[in-house]
Structure formats: structure tokens, C-alpha cells
Amino acid sequence: MDDDLRERVEREAETAALFNALKHESDAQVGAIMGPMMGENPEFREHGDEIPGAIAPVIERVNGRSTEEQRERLEELAPELVEELDADDEEDDQPLPDLPNVEEYDEVRMRLAPNPNGPWHLGSARMPAVIGTYKEMYDGWMLCRFDDTDPETKRPDLDAYGEILDAIDYLGFDPNEVVKASDRVETYYEYARDLIDEGGAYTCSCSGEEFSELKNNAEACPHREKDAETTHEEFDAMIDGEYGAGEMVLRVRTDIEHKNPALRDWVAFRMVDTPHPREEAAEYRCWPMLDFQSGIDDHLFGITHIIRGIDLQDSAKRQAFVYDYFGWEYPEVLHWGHVQIDAYDVQMSTSTIKELVESGKLDGWDDPRAPTVASLRRRGIRGEAIVEAMAELGTSTSNVDLAMSSVYAKNRELIDDESDRAFFVRDGVEKTVLGAPEVGEPPVHPDHEDRGTRSIPVGGAVLVEPEDVPPNGKRIWLKGLGPVRHTRDAFEFTGEDLDIVREEGVDVVHWVPADENVPLRLRTMDGDEAGYAEPGLADYDPDDVVQFERIGFARVDEHAEEESVAYFGHP
């Protein structure tokens, strides 16, 4: 990187760091600056390995300034950004668009309908985030209905029921009622019989291939006109388990010439040989298809508004035939596109994650590399941050991208003020310290003097990260301790005041004592990092969140004799 490019990189980094620090009212972090800066300056990308080292001292200098000094400097570099900060955005605080026709209902009633075939990946969190937010907006009612009537293809995981309810609680919501569809099979049988009486259903023993050919040619199945009595008899035989898988189905009689073949005489019940994993439902072999089960339940629970994926548009159209037979009014429906999430190498798929966990390639659903709700929770990210970021995506029918940086920014706002600071050194280089005070005293939190300082013994030698070791003869400022000069492979205390940081650009670095420290494994999305934390980390309890200075926020997970473990949240 030549001098001209380095100057540009440093200027861009300083501008971005100043804006970031002022916007979030906290220290800027290298990780938060790098991504946007590289995106806006593609010519920087080929120097990606050099840029973190070049901008780290710039960001440290920015963080060393007072808020007033930061603002004055940003006014010099980019006055338009100061105007942006000052602009009084009179945006509506309402996080989501109004639901359609709410004035026509006494109460807004919505439902979550999770399939309990595994814990939730991050995409699954969108539904409770949005529906829970609507519940709060309208003081409404929310059902959690486990759609678990497929014991074979999407086989329920017995642990997933509780894990999903825990995830909903973590996101900050409490369903008014929780039901399992597999407990309601007799209800679905009752309405199937009523549908037969209404002339809306018939039993069919065509093979799948045979019916598909007839359907695609808009030709009626030969069983379509059988009388209700015969249909009742054969449906009761299905319920009694007298048929095997594929031998008999119950179809909803629709329009065999409908322009959309997917809506022609669709299957409402089929036979499944595989027993349900829940003991309470293990005897059933005749199971409703999701469109029938869901349609009946939405009516019985008085659901007023349904949100479902754009790929499920045919569901409402299929269910409308059943509703017409019974004379019911169909709920309001919103369709939305899929959510895609950056930052993960693992596919956001329940089956894929399950395979990786079972093969040992992931340590569990809460592995930091997994795009799951459990993973974010273990990393110390608040459910509220996920909800806010998901709600901001709205309910567009287009596919939407959720940037994890958005979740991190919202979480930072929630936790920064209460997170104590701490030092963590990776790949530590040991340096003898000469003439320094015996104890370093960095603040517990830079914005809260009343919380006091941390007492970190020096003990004659410290560990610093390799890139923080200055050339011989150069100085650095050991945060909370003071200035040292790198002399003859040691750090010699020089005693100057903080002006050398502000006026001479001396770097401020973190450190830990070489002897009295806490061995720590930091679990991150990119793998584990080993190092040493300041001794005070041992006093924090599991679930406490700290900010490792110049690294980022982390949740303390456990303390063991050999080492402590923390999970990295974000910069």
C-alpha cells in the first residue's frame, strides 16, 4: 500500500469511525468500520490484509477523543454527516405497516404455526418477531399452534416443542394459547365428515401417478361421483387403519377444470404408516394434510389475519373451497418473501443444520457458527435486537436480506451502557515492564465514572497482542497504566501524560499481566480463539456480557479450572 492510498484509507476510516462513535454513543470498532468502508471503496479490497493494521490506530485515536472533540473533527471532515446526525427524523415509531381491515374486527387474532421438526434457525424467528409485534401494536391475541401432522416427511422432534417455546420467550413474546395439531386429530375427522355431508369430499384410491395424469388433463377421477355413504364408510376405514400408505386418500371436491391444476381436487387426508413420535398420537394412521388442518383451525380459533410465505399462495385458494362449503369467511392474508441472512457459511435449513450437528461438524444448535436462534442467544445477543431487525424488514412480497450488522447495531444499543469493559489478549507477546506503577486502573466503563476502575496488577511483565508491539524506541500507551517505550525487548515506563495520544498519535493498547490472568477460549463464528483475560473476568457469572476492548462484546459462558469460555457476540 503506497503512502497516498494509506492516507486515503486512514481518512475514510477516521470519518467512518467518528460517525459510528457519535451515532451509537460508544467506541467505534475496527470490525464495524471495515465492512462498509470496503464496500464503498472497492479499490481498497486488494489490500484487505493490510487495512485492519492501518486503521486500528486511527480508530483508537477517535475513541480517545471526547464526544465534543469527535463532533468538531467530523465537522471538518464531513459536515454533511453531522447534518445527518442532527436531522430530526420524524419517522413514525410504528415498526410495521397497518394490517388490512383491522377496524372490521373486535380483536386482532393471529397465529404462529411452527413445524416442530427441529429448533429454530434465524429465518424462523421472523414470524414470531412480526406477529408478536402486531400483537403489541393492536393489543391483540396470539396462538402458537404446532403443525405436527406429518409424522414422516417432516417428522416432529420431541425436544423441539419446548425449544421453540423457549425461543418465543427469548424473543420477548408470550402466546395466549399453545396447542398441538396432533392433539386435535379427532376434530379434523369431525369436520371431514361434515365436509363429506356437504358434498365437498370423496375417497379416492387412484395412485398418485394416475390422479396426476387425470388432473393435468382436467379429467375427473372415476371415484369423484361416489355417494356420501360409500365415502363415509371408506373414510372410517381409513381412520381405523385398514389401508396402508398410498392406498386411499380423502380429496376435497373443487373444480376439476380450474386453470390452476394445483387446486384441482386436492388431498385433505392420507395414510401414513410411520407412527407419530408423540405417544398421545402414535395410534393414528389417517392424517390431515396441512392445508386442511390449518384451514379448520384458523376458523375455530377465530384467526383474523394470516401471514405466510409467498410460495404458499395456493394454500389460501385451496382452503377457500372448504370455507365456501361451510359458509365461513376467510381471514385476511398477507404473503411475504423469504428472508435471506448474510454472514454464515452454514445453510439456513433445519435439515442441513441437523445433519451437521449429528455428524459432529457443529457442536450443537447453539454453536456460534450455526445460523440459529439458540446460537445468537448463547452469544449474548438480546432477543429484542432480533425482533427489531426483523420487524424493520416489513411484510414485502419480495425476498429480503437481513444484514447481521443490523442485529448487532440494535444489540449494541441495548447492551453497551451496561456492559463492563475488560481486556483479552490473543497470541500474547510477553514484555517485561520497567518502572511502571504496580497496578493498572482502567475504567470499568468509559461513560460511567461512578462505576470506578478495574485493578489489574502488572506483576513485572505484561502480554500484548503481536501487532501492538511497537518498533524499538517507539512508545505505546498501555490503557489504564500509562506510556511505555519499547527498549531492549522490554517496556520502559516513560511517565508522559495523555497528550501524547491526542497530539502525537501514540497508540492506546490493551494488555493483561503475564502471570496473574485468566486463560480464556473465545468461541466465534470463525472458530475458537485462545488467549488470556484480565484477572477480574473470573468474577463475572455465566450469562454476564462484557466488552473486550478493541475486540467486541462477549457473553461469559463458564469458568473451569483449565480455562474460562466466552462466546463472541459482535464488534
Buried (B, 14 or more C-beta within 10 A) or exposed (E): BEEEBBEBBBEBBBBBBBBBBBBBEBBBBBBBBBBBBBEEBEEBEEBEEBBBEBBBBBBBBBBBBEEEEBBEBBEEBBEEBBEEEEEEEEEEEEBBEEBEEBEEBEEBBBBBBBBBBBBBBBBBBBBBBBBBBBBBBBEBBBBBBBBBBBBEEBBBBEEBBEBBBBBBEBBBBEBEEBBBBBEBBEBBBEBBBBBBEBEBBBBBBBEEEEBEEBBEEEBBBEBBEBEBEEBBEBBBBBBEEBBEEEEBBBBBBBEBEBEEBEBBBBBBBBBBEBBBBBEEBEEBBBBBBBBBBBBBBBBEBBBBBBBBBBEBBEBBBBBBBBBEBBEBEBBBBBBBBBBEBEBBEBEBBBEBBBEBBEEEEBEEBBBBBBBBBBBBBBBBBBBBBBBBBBBBBEBEEEEBEBEBBBBBBBBBBBBBEEBBBBBBBBEBBEBEBBEBEEBBEBBBBBEEEEEEEBEBBBBEBBBBBEEBBBEEEEBBBBBBBBBBBBBEEBBBBBEBEEEBBBEEEBBBBBBBBBBEBBEBBBBBBEEEBEBBBBBBBEEBEEEBBBBBBBBBBBBBBEBEEEBBBBBBBBB
